[in-house]
Amino acid sequence: MKNETRANLIKQGAIWAFILVELAFFSIAGEFLSVTETAFMDFDNMLLLLKQSAPIGIIALGMTIIMINGNIDLSVGATFALAAIVLLDSMTWPFMQTLGNWAIPLAWLFALATGVVLGAISGLIVWKTGVDAFIVTLGSMLGYRGLVFMYNGEQPTSHLNWTLVDFAEAQFLGLHTATWFLLGAAILLWLLMTRTVHGRNAYAIGNNRDAAVNAGIRVGPHFLWNFMLIGFLAALSAVVFYSESGSVNPNDGMLYELWAITAVVLGGTKLSGGYGSIISTLGGVIAIQLLRKGLGHIGADTETVNLVIGLILIAVLFLDRQLNRKGKEELRT
Amino acid sequence: MTDQTPALRLEGIVKTFPGVRALDGVSLTVMPGEVHALMGENGAGKSTLMKVLGGILAPNEGQIFIEEQPTVMSSPMNAKAKGVVFIHQELSLADELTVAENIFLGELPKKSFGRVDWQRLYDETDAILKTLNVGFAARTRVGDLSIANQQMVEIARALTVEPRAVIFDEPTASLTDAEKVVLFEVIADLQSRGVGVIYISHRMEEIFKITDRISVLRDGQYRGTLNTAETNEEEVTQLMIGRTLDLSRNESTHELGEVALEVRGLSCGGLFEDVSFSVRRGEVVGFYGLVGAGRTEIAETLFGLREPSAGTIHLAGEEVSIHSPADAIKRGISLVPEDRKGQGLILGMNCRDNMTLPQVSDLTAGPFVSDGAEVAIFDQYRDKLDIRTPGWRQLVGNLSGGNQQKIVIGKWLSMRPEVLIVDEPTRGIDVGSKSEIHNLIRELAAQGYAVIVISSEMPEVLHVSDRIVAMFSGRVMREFTAEEVTEDSLIQAISGLTGKTA
């Protein structure tokens, strides 16, 4: 039994070990190859890294829950863009402009509500039709992206509110606003998944759906809640990011779903559901951002970065498989 | 007993599926404190009846009474709340979760804000596990438990409520003898608390050991109820299948050919060690032992699924190394696996495609798969093995267990093997089909195949084998011929007692 606890610890610690390896590698490689003078492990650099992790990170946290539940959500990128448009555009509405700075929380509310509603639509369809979440959210991804383009054509939607920018750029205890949102969401969701009945049932459903149904767990409502949650998180991610940037392109958020899934899988969550952890996903998000920044630091261009991340993802999952084998006693496949 | 109110009464239950009348006016009465066996061949409607009772299926007609109150079971949860608990035959556990979470699945104790009350959960689970006398704790991950222990978790689920009636659907299918004793104690305890127990099993010796009455279903119809004390196996069997059954020891012998398969000193890690035996053409060698003795692992090694760490395998006198199932098939070894549904068949495919699966790449007409050749093979083995199916288009998942097993056997026979390994040939198969499969195995040997049968059921091993290899924790304890074997000596051998007491 002790062995199993240890194996479990190794499993959950693997992503953090990987992060340490990355840090060491880029620090040393940076000494020789760096295009700038600053060290890679610079404190400000690391803070910035956390902040830059936030948009995809917050979405990836939601994706973890969806995937533990045995589903997948491909529509988060489009939800992200649509929520961003609602956030920025709503502040230009005449009645909102009369409210002064009170328009800000209201705009946030609108954006977050948008996310929840979009998530609820996907969730309801998955629940009521029984169609696989992959197909349903593939459809809603296309549909929501269509709505994004209908809103303003190919034009970007912009509105810069300086109070908002100040808030988004603020640092509290050294950490940026976006980082606080990421960490806060991670802690709340971790509590949700480990401490609540909803969270534990989500694991059970993803692990063995028939068993859950036989035990009287109502699978559909759990799906709906989780899709609403990921919609909310996608919108929250948009709120955090666009409060600062103030302009959204209709193509923004594309491929975010895939980056989020990459982070979740790197963090060790099973694609088939039933196993995974919010904290490990946080590790996955940071690991990816470290790779991007680190490769940039030693002078690689974006194309190379994506190639390397892709290769590392496959390598890591292969390694994971090898480590989990039981040696010669295992069945061959 | 007659003046008591029945714990549970079913009256005139009818359940139809498109094209089938699965249950046809079935009535059943279960008294409190009674163990009531429900028997019938696979496909007789037992499972359907229990699903109706457990709230998984809604009946088309008929009424369920709990303590004479008419009741409608709307869901499994609803049934459980009314005190009717269904312990599934196929494990329905979430293996990434802990034992405690699985036992209380769907009804985790709650604190404020929907938080799980872990303290209460673990306390209550520990209390239940204590009554079951098992060797694992509430916090153990279910996936780390053995199959038998997982079955105990499944049983523990029944004890979370004050049940009025508990349905056990083949609970002993994967339990060892020691664990069976614990299970029977649990059942006796339920009985003494006035709970009505419905016990579904194909194993006669269990039925006669623990049940009070036996009700029999055949083809969806109620055939009658017998008092266990006043009946015998023959009568029950006759009621079930409408004819008598031959359960005697294997006596027929036929000419044995040369040695087809010989294994010398085969080992695989800690799974089994230094295993040597040989099988001749026309011979059935039975492997008997407890679950976990390493029998299945030997079969998997012979079939190329595991890499042996030492030892040699000889086929027809020639040393071979088998690296994959494809290798094994090419050399004439076939394996009918233990888990029919999980390893032997593709349930969502039809009968023909399942049967021709290993050779479909050879059955081509130009670039396409030749339908005619496939159907021809299917027809040949359907007739040969007497597979009862409406046609080759029938999905395998809709067949009864016996017919499914025949499809698997037919699949391998069509590959014309030299050595046929059959792992638990009759697990979860009803009595009637069981003897058919036994006869089939004997017949195959008579035709010159070398057959290895792995089984956990002593009557089965005794019935089909020419020789019996007894295994205990990864080692061959002793080899018996059909003439010299006795039940006692066999039990001693598989318990690791050979040599010292004899």
Interface residues (C-beta under 8 A of the other chain):
Chain A: M1 E4 R195 T196 V197 H198 R200 N201 Y203 A204 N207 N208 D210 A211 A212 V213 N214 A215 G216 I217 G274 Y275 G327 K328 E329 E330 L331 R332
Chain B: I56 S75 P76 M77 N78 K80 F86 H88 S92 L93 A94 D95 E96 L97 E101 N102 L105 G106 E107 L108 K110 F113 G114 R115 V116 T140 R141 D144 C268 G269 G270 L271 E300 G304 L305 R306 E307 S309 S324
